[in-house]
Structures are given as structure tokens and as C-alpha cells.
């Protein structure tokens, strides 16, 4: 016989990968229990819309109109584990289709069945038509843990879960991750992580506030410097500048300060972050009285830099994507203001 080839009348022996098959059985029976739990929690409108089981995962698609809440997922997981720990006998038998219907066996929607069908009955709790392999008692599933719930199509949701050794691997992976987090946070045990995280978050918030305060102080100093170089345009003064790294909130605060402290000042300030610019415009009360409108000014300036904006007579905000055009656009601000004053 040629190596790798079979010949007529040759005797062969087929072997089942026992550990893999048992894992498939656990996941398959868990799918049946999952469907029953979903119907109990969500309602009888739930029907199987597809499934996939192997030795690694139990994946179940079902009809439902919205994402499940954490509370619903917890309840479904609890019910499946309760059926597992109740050690329900799982009986697989063949019978007529009419007998199966009388038992209340669930069938796949749209599936065509013959006169004789195979029924999987888990302690009378879950009864389904099924041709697959199953454990003979739910306790052999071990444990059931939902990994995630997601959408696969309109009106169809998907749950992915693990059973048996898959749950043990999940616990090991979670513990390993928690150990890494504990090491990073420099705490001695997993139980200390929540308190340490809370402390770190509080410290970061405090630092963010301090950074914001310092940025605001720097911005105020920059604004004070701008006043020294204000340009006279008729009865108003004009300043404009672009800062790097200044947050939009700080930009608004700068504009408010200018509006409050310099009655005849008109200002357009910008900040660049992530390749885009945020712009703020402010007009003091005397500038507004002389015909300058911050919202209209912002609209004209942003149109020159591939953006948009607008607002009230004294305050306006806008954005720009073509930041390389900002200098050219800002040079035109005095002439735009002059036209507004002339139209008054």
C-alpha cells in the first residue's frame, strides 16, 4: 500500500477526540439552556436565528428588538447556571413530530422536519428538536459565563459564552490581568485595586484642574500682551492671535475677559489641536454699538479657512480645518471690521 492511501477491504479504526467532543457537548447543551433562559427573561418572542458551537465557544443568535441591559444579562446567566447546578437529566430520544409538538418541543423557525424527529429534553425545562450531541446531565456543563452580547442584524442579537474549562480559562486570564494591574498600581492584592484606582482618578482630576488653572494664567498673560499691540480700526481696537495647546474652554474664557475689560475691543483668538482650529470672537459693548457683530465676523473668517461658525453680536465660536490659511485670513480681519462699521 502506498503511504497515505487506503485500499479496498482495508481495516481502519476511527477515534473520537474525547476531550474536544465533551467540550462541544457542554457548549451545545448550554445553547439550549440559554435559549430557555432568554425566553424566560425577555419573552416568548425570542427564537433561535442561528448558532455555532465548538470546543471553545457557545454562540447563539436570537430574535430581539433591542440590546440587552446588564441586569437582563445577569439574570439570563444566573438562570442558565441554576439549570446547570440543578443537575437536570438530559434525555435524547426519537418520536413522531406530532408527539414532539405535544411535549412543547421548540423547533427552528422555517425549518422543515420529517415525520420522525430527535428531541433533546433537559429535565422538562428545555425541550427542543435537535440532531446534535449533548451531555447526559446539565451538571456536566460545569459553569456558564457570558462574554458579550451584540447586534448582528436588525432585530437579531448575539450572545457569546463559554462553559466548563472555558470558564476556568477566563478566570485565569482575568486573574492574570488583575495581577498586572495590581503591579502597575503598586498594590499588594487584587482587592486593593478599586481603592487605588479611585485615588489615582482623584489625583488626575486635581492635576487636570491645576493644569487648567496654569493654562488660564498663561492665556491671561498672553491676552495682556495682545492689548499692547492692538490695532486701531476707526473707533474700535482689534487683536487677533493663534495659540497652540490652549483648550477651547480657556479660549472662551480669554474672549470673555477681553469683552468685559476692553469695551471697544474686537478680538478673534484661535487654538490648534489635532490638526484643526477652534476660534473664538469677542466684541466689547462699544465695539458692538459701533456696528461690529462677533457672529457675522466669525462667519466671514471661518469661510476663508474651510470652516464655519457664528454667534451673538458680542460672542461667537467657530472651527477651521484649513489651518494653513489662518494667517492669511486673520490679516483680512481689520478690513472686514471696517466694512461693518461703515454699514452702521
Beta strands, then each sheet from edge to edge (+ up, - down):
strand 1: 48-53
strand 2: 58-63
strand 3: 90-96
strand 4: 116-122
strand 5: 126-129
strand 6: 144-153
strand 7: 156-163
strand 8: 231-233
strand 9: 236-244
strand 10: 265-273
strand 11: 276-283
strand 12: 308-311
strand 13: 315-320
sheet 1: 1+ 2- 7+ 6-
sheet 2: 3+ 4- 5+
sheet 3: 8+ 9- 10- 11+ 13- 12+
end
